[in-house]
Amino acid sequence: MDTWHTTHTDGVEVYHFPGGQTEVHNAGTNDIRFPDGTVRHITCDGVSAHVQLQPTAIMPMVAV
């Protein structure tokens, strides 16, 4: 899979990387979401915080 970049009409940019990392760039903040559930939140002034999310089960998609 290649890297995907999507720009939404409200200006939010979302990047999806081959390794499962996703970045959400919003006005003044960036959220980096890692495959293990960790989220790194960075504000425009450079303040960074790490949040460990609880793992969730991914339900397979079923064709109807």
N, C-alpha and C positions, 0 to 999 in steps of 0.2 A: 504494500500500500504506500502511496505517496503522501506527502504532507498536504493537508487541505486547509484552505483559508476561506472563511466566510465573513462578509461584512453585512450586518443587519441594518435595516433602515434607520434604527435609532443610533447608529454609529458604533455599536458593540462589535468588536472583531473577535472571532473564535478561530483558533488554530488547532488542528488535530494532527498529531505526529505518529509515525509508524510504530513507535514503541508503546503507544497507549497514553502518552502524555497529552493533555489538553490545556491550552492557555486561553483565558478569556480576558481581553483587554477592553476596559471600560474607561470612561472619562475619569482620569486620575487614579485608577486602580488596576492592578493586574492580579488575576488568580491563576496559579499554576496548579493543575490537578494531576497527580502522579497515579500510575496504575495501582499502587498499593493503598490508595485512598487518602494519602496525605495531600493537603492543600497548602500552598504557600501563598499568602496574601501580601501584596506589596502595594503601598500607597505612593502617591506622586512625590512625597517628600523622602522616599527611600526606606520608610519603616516597613519591616518585614515580620510576619508572624506565621508560624506553622500550626496547622490544625490536623490532627489525626482523626479521620472519620472511621466509623465502624464499617467493616466490610459488609457488603450486601450481596445477596444472591442475584445473579442475572438470569432472568427467565428467558428461555429460548422463544424466538418468534415462531408462531404457527401460522401457516398459510390457511386462509379461509376461502 
